Amino acid sequence: MSGSHNKPIAVPGLSFDVPGASRDVSRAGFDVPGLTADEIQARVLHRDGLMLVIDKPAGLPVHRGPKGGANLEASFDALRFGLPRPPVLAHRLDKDTSGCLVLGRHRKATASLGLLFKHGKVGKTYWAVVEGGPAEDEGTIDMPLGRLNAERGWWQKPDPDGQKAITTWKVLGRGDGLAWLALEPVTGRTHQLRVHTSAMGWPIVGDNIYGDGPRFGEPILHLHSREIVVPISKNKEPVRVIAPAPEHMWERLRKCGWNRE
C-alpha cells in the first residue's frame, strides 16, 4: 500500500497512530477453516460438569459474522459430551487471538461464569511478542480507552475521558529487537492489550490494526491467551488451565529465549 494515511490521535502526553484506520481490514488477516468434531474435541484443555476450556486457534472467529463464514461456535455441538445442549461462550477472544477460551456447559454454569468475568474474578495471563519492548522488566499501564470513531465501532484509542483500563506486564525474554511479555488485563476492555502495548511504543507483532502487521498473510497476531484461573466452585481450588504456545509464535518466542515449555 503506497503512502501513509495514519492519523495521530491526540492524548495528553501521547501521540498515537492507528495504522489500519484508513483501510478496510474487516476481512483481512489470517483465515482458517472451521473445525471438525474430532479437531475441536482434540482442543479441549479442561472439562468438568460446569465448564470447558478449549484452545482456540488463531484466525477463527468465535461467532458467525454477518457475511457467514467459518466460526468456532459452529463446532460446539461436538462438545456436548452427553448433555442435551451444546456449551455456550462465557467470554470472547479476538479472531486472531489464540488460546484459553471458557465455555459454560449449562445455563446456570454459564450465568455464574459470566458474573465471574464481569467482576474481574477470573485470572487471565496472555503471552505476546512485541516489537522493540519496554526498557523496564515489569510495570503497569493505566490508560483509559474509548471508541476510535463511529465507523470503527469496536476499535479503540487512548482517551482520558474513556473507560478505565489497566494492564500489568512482565518481560519474560528479549532478543532480535523483540520482547516476550506476560500481560494481565486487570480490566477487560475491547482490544485493551493491543491498544495499550501499541500506545506504549511496542505494538504486538502481526497486529494489522494497531501495529504494523500485514493486511494478509504472515506474521499473524502474536497474542495468546496462555493461562486462565477460574474460581468456579466455592469449596474447591480455582481451575487453572494453560494453553500451549501456538506454532505461529514459536519462531519469535525462541528468539526471545523460550525453550518450548
FILUM-213356 format. One record per residue (C-alpha): residue in three letters; x, y, z. Coordinates in steps of 0.25 Angstrom, whole numbers, padded with zeros to 4 digits, always signed. Layout:
% FILUM-213356
ALAXYZ...
END
This chain:
% FILUM-213356
MET+0000+0000+0000SER+0007+0013-0004GLY+0007+0025+0004SER+0003+0027+0019HIS-0011+0032+0024ASN-0009+0029+0038LYS-0016+0040+0047PRO-0010+0043+0060ILE-0020+0042+0072ALA-0017+0053+0082VAL-0016+0049+0096PRO-0009+0058+0106GLY+0006+0054+0106LEU+0003+0043+0096SER+0003+0043+0080PHE-0004+0030+0076ASP-0006+0025+0062VAL-0015+0014+0057PRO-0008+0009+0045GLY-0021+0002+0040ALA-0030+0013+0041SER-0031+0017+0027ARG-0032+0003+0021ASP-0043-0008+0021VAL-0038-0019+0029SER-0052-0025+0032ARG-0048-0038+0025ALA-0033-0036+0025GLY-0023-0044+0033PHE-0022-0059+0035ASP-0034-0068+0032VAL-0035-0083+0036PRO-0046-0093+0032GLY-0056-0098+0043LEU-0052-0109+0052THR-0058-0123+0050ALA-0063-0131+0062ASP-0050-0138+0064GLU-0042-0125+0063ILE-0050-0117+0073GLN-0050-0129+0083ALA-0035-0130+0082ARG-0034-0115+0086VAL-0041-0118+0100LEU-0032-0114+0111HIS-0041-0116+0122ARG-0055-0122+0125ASP-0063-0123+0137GLY-0078-0123+0140LEU-0079-0108+0139MET-0070-0103+0128LEU-0060-0106+0117VAL-0047-0099+0114ILE-0043-0100+0099ASP-0030-0096+0092LYS-0036-0086+0081PRO-0028-0086+0068ALA-0023-0072+0063GLY-0031-0068+0051LEU-0044-0073+0054PRO-0055-0064+0060VAL-0063-0069+0071HIS-0077-0064+0065ARG-0083-0065+0051GLY-0081-0052+0044PRO-0091-0044+0037LYS-0086-0050+0024GLY-0085-0064+0029GLY-0072-0072+0028ALA-0065-0082+0038ASN-0066-0079+0052LEU-0064-0087+0065GLU-0078-0087+0070ALA-0082-0096+0058SER-0074-0107+0064PHE-0079-0106+0079ASP-0090-0117+0077ALA-0078-0127+0077LEU-0075-0122+0091ARG-0088-0127+0098PHE-0081-0139+0104GLY-0095-0145+0108LEU-0102-0132+0111PRO-0115-0128+0104ARG-0109-0115+0099PRO-0096-0110+0093PRO-0088-0101+0102VAL-0088-0086+0102LEU-0077-0076+0101ALA-0074-0070+0115HIS-0065-0059+0109ARG-0059-0055+0096LEU-0045-0055+0089ASP-0042-0047+0076LYS-0042-0055+0063ASP-0027-0055+0062THR-0024-0057+0077SER-0021-0072+0081GLY-0022-0080+0094CYS-0031-0082+0106LEU-0046-0080+0103VAL-0056-0083+0114LEU-0070-0089+0111GLY-0081-0092+0121ARG-0087-0105+0119HIS-0101-0102+0124ARG-0110-0089+0127LYS-0107-0088+0142ALA-0092-0090+0140THR-0091-0080+0128ALA-0098-0070+0137SER-0088-0072+0148LEU-0076-0071+0139GLY-0082-0058+0133LEU-0082-0052+0147LEU-0068-0056+0150PHE-0063-0050+0137LYS-0071-0037+0139HIS-0066-0035+0153GLY-0051-0038+0150LYS-0051-0051+0158VAL-0044-0059+0146GLY-0029-0058+0145LYS-0024-0056+0131THR-0010-0057+0126TYR-0007-0054+0111TRP+0007-0056+0104ALA+0010-0046+0094VAL+0023-0044+0085VAL+0024-0029+0083GLU+0033-0020+0074GLY+0044-0013+0082GLY+0039-0015+0096PRO+0039-0007+0109ALA+0052-0002+0116GLU+0048-0008+0129ASP+0045-0022+0133GLU+0031-0021+0138GLY+0021-0010+0140THR+0006-0005+0140ILE-0001+0002+0128ASP-0013+0011+0134MET-0019+0017+0121PRO-0034+0019+0119LEU-0039+0015+0106GLY-0050+0020+0097ARG-0056+0017+0083LEU-0048+0021+0071ASN-0060+0027+0064ALA-0074+0023+0060GLU-0070+0016+0047ARG-0060+0007+0054GLY-0069+0003+0066TRP-0061-0007+0072TRP-0047-0001+0070GLN-0041+0007+0082LYS-0032+0018+0085PRO-0026+0024+0098ASP-0036+0034+0103PRO-0034+0042+0116ASP-0050+0042+0117GLY-0051+0027+0113GLN-0053+0015+0121LYS-0043+0011+0132ALA-0033+0001+0126ILE-0022-0005+0134THR-0011-0016+0129THR+0000-0021+0137TRP+0012-0027+0129LYS+0025-0034+0131VAL+0037-0037+0121LEU+0039-0052+0120GLY+0050-0051+0110ARG+0057-0042+0099GLY+0064-0044+0086ASP+0066-0039+0072GLY+0058-0026+0074LEU+0046-0033+0081ALA+0041-0035+0095TRP+0033-0047+0100LEU+0023-0041+0110ALA+0013-0047+0120LEU+0001-0038+0120GLU-0010-0038+0131PRO-0022-0029+0127VAL-0028-0024+0141THR-0040-0019+0133GLY-0046-0025+0121ARG-0047-0014+0110THR-0049-0018+0095HIS-0035-0019+0089GLN-0029-0014+0102LEU-0015-0021+0101ARG-0013-0018+0087VAL-0016-0003+0089HIS-0008-0002+0102THR+0004-0008+0096SER+0004+0000+0083ALA+0001+0013+0091MET+0014+0010+0099GLY+0022+0009+0086TRP+0023-0006+0086PRO+0012-0012+0077ILE+0009-0027+0077VAL+0015-0034+0065GLY+0005-0036+0054ASP-0005-0026+0059ASN-0011-0021+0046ILE-0020-0010+0053TYR-0011-0004+0064GLY+0003-0009+0059ASP+0010-0011+0046GLY+0004-0025+0043PRO+0001-0028+0028ARG-0013-0028+0023PHE-0012-0042+0019GLY-0002-0053+0022GLU+0009-0055+0031PRO+0012-0051+0042ILE-0001-0052+0049LEU-0004-0046+0062HIS+0005-0051+0073LEU-0005-0051+0085HIS-0008-0064+0092SER-0017-0066+0104ARG-0007-0074+0112GLU-0014-0077+0125ILE-0027-0075+0131VAL-0031-0077+0146VAL-0046-0079+0149PRO-0051-0080+0163ILE-0064-0087+0158SER-0066-0095+0171LYS-0067-0088+0185ASN-0062-0100+0192LYS-0051-0104+0183GLU-0038-0099+0178PRO-0039-0090+0165VAL-0038-0097+0152ARG-0024-0094+0146VAL-0022-0097+0131ILE-0011-0094+0122ALA-0011-0094+0106PRO+0001-0098+0099ALA+0008-0087+0091PRO+0003-0087+0076GLU+0012-0091+0065HIS+0012-0078+0058MET+0018-0071+0070TRP+0029-0082+0072GLU+0040-0075+0063ARG+0039-0061+0070LEU+0038-0067+0084ARG+0050-0075+0082LYS+0058-0062+0078CYS+0053-0057+0092GLY+0058-0069+0100TRP+0046-0078+0100ASN+0050-0093+0102ARG+0037-0099+0097GLU+0031-0100+0112
END
